Amino acid sequence: MPNTTKLQLAVQAAKATGLTQIQCQKVMETFLDVVGSQLQAGNTLELRGFGRFSAPLRESRPARNPHTGEEVRLPRRRTATLRFSSEILAALDSVTAPVVAQHPQLEHC
């Protein structure tokens, strides 16, 4: 399955909106900058119909080095998360349901 790049998204957005590809790229870069700065500030962003971006603070915790088995302490840090909306999840299910129906062994993948 191929990946879609920011450039490809900008081309698609330009075709759909009538804006230039450069304008669409600028809007996308600005959007991503705003999302990043809001998450750095500890805010949650909710885009109805798409999902919720958040950066919860994870407390310090013990972990193990898989190579040496040595116990180390992971520092407190923020982790970025995206929780998709029920509409997006339903759309994804409608795409995968026919595949799983044809190949039941994929149900638990």
C-alpha positions as CSV (number, residue, x, y, z in Angstrom):
1,M,0.0,0.0,0.0
2,P,1.6,3.3,-1.1
3,N,2.1,6.3,1.3
4,T,0.7,9.7,0.4
5,T,3.1,12.6,0.8
6,K,2.3,16.2,1.8
7,L,3.1,17.2,-1.8
8,Q,0.5,14.7,-3.1
9,L,-2.1,16.1,-0.6
10,A,-1.3,19.6,-1.8
11,V,-1.9,18.6,-5.4
12,Q,-5.2,16.9,-4.5
13,A,-6.3,19.9,-2.5
14,A,-5.4,22.3,-5.3
15,K,-7.5,20.4,-7.7
16,A,-10.4,20.3,-5.3
17,T,-10.4,23.9,-4.3
18,G,-9.0,25.8,-7.3
19,L,-6.2,27.2,-5.2
20,T,-2.6,26.9,-6.4
21,Q,-0.5,24.0,-5.2
22,I,1.8,26.6,-3.5
23,Q,-1.1,28.1,-1.6
24,C,-2.3,24.6,-0.5
25,Q,1.2,23.7,0.7
26,K,1.4,26.9,2.7
27,V,-2.0,26.2,4.3
28,M,-0.9,22.7,5.2
29,E,2.4,23.8,6.6
30,T,0.7,26.5,8.7
31,F,-1.9,24.0,9.9
32,L,0.8,21.6,11.0
33,D,2.8,24.4,12.8
34,V,-0.3,25.4,14.7
35,V,-1.1,21.8,15.7
36,G,2.5,21.3,16.8
37,S,2.5,24.5,18.9
38,Q,-0.8,23.7,20.5
39,L,0.3,20.2,21.5
40,Q,3.6,21.6,22.9
41,A,1.5,24.0,25.0
42,G,-0.4,21.0,26.4
43,N,-3.7,21.8,24.6
44,T,-6.0,19.3,22.9
45,L,-7.3,19.9,19.4
46,E,-10.6,18.5,18.3
47,L,-11.6,18.4,14.6
48,R,-15.2,17.3,14.5
49,G,-15.7,14.5,12.1
50,F,-11.9,13.7,12.0
51,G,-10.4,13.2,15.4
52,R,-8.8,14.6,18.5
53,F,-5.1,15.4,18.8
54,S,-3.6,15.4,22.3
55,A,-0.2,15.3,24.0
56,P,-0.8,13.7,27.4
57,L,2.0,13.8,30.0
58,R,3.4,10.4,30.8
59,E,4.9,10.1,34.2
60,S,8.4,8.8,34.8
61,R,8.4,5.0,35.0
62,P,10.8,2.0,35.2
63,A,11.8,0.1,32.1
64,R,14.3,-2.5,31.0
65,N,17.1,-2.3,28.4
66,P,16.2,-5.2,26.1
67,H,19.9,-5.9,25.3
68,T,21.4,-5.9,28.8
69,G,18.3,-6.5,31.0
70,E,19.4,-3.5,33.1
71,E,16.6,-1.5,34.7
72,V,16.5,2.2,33.7
73,R,14.2,5.0,34.5
74,L,12.3,6.7,31.7
75,P,11.8,10.4,32.3
76,R,8.5,12.2,32.3
77,R,7.5,13.2,28.8
78,R,4.7,14.1,26.4
79,T,3.4,11.7,23.8
80,A,1.4,12.7,20.8
81,T,-1.8,10.9,20.2
82,L,-4.6,11.0,17.6
83,R,-7.9,9.5,18.4
84,F,-10.0,9.2,15.2
85,S,-13.7,10.1,15.2
86,S,-16.4,7.5,15.0
87,E,-17.1,8.7,11.5
88,I,-13.6,8.0,10.3
89,L,-13.5,4.6,12.2
90,A,-16.9,3.6,10.6
91,A,-15.5,4.5,7.1
92,L,-12.4,2.4,7.7
93,D,-14.6,-0.5,8.9
94,S,-16.7,-0.3,5.8
95,V,-13.5,-0.7,3.7
96,T,-12.1,-3.6,5.7
97,A,-15.3,-5.5,6.4
98,P,-15.6,-7.0,2.8
99,V,-11.9,-8.1,3.0
100,V,-12.4,-9.8,6.4
101,A,-15.6,-11.5,5.1
102,Q,-13.6,-13.0,2.3
103,H,-10.6,-13.9,4.5
104,P,-11.8,-14.7,8.1
105,Q,-8.2,-15.4,9.2
106,L,-7.6,-11.6,9.0
107,E,-10.2,-10.8,11.7
108,H,-7.7,-10.8,14.5
109,C,-4.8,-9.0,12.7
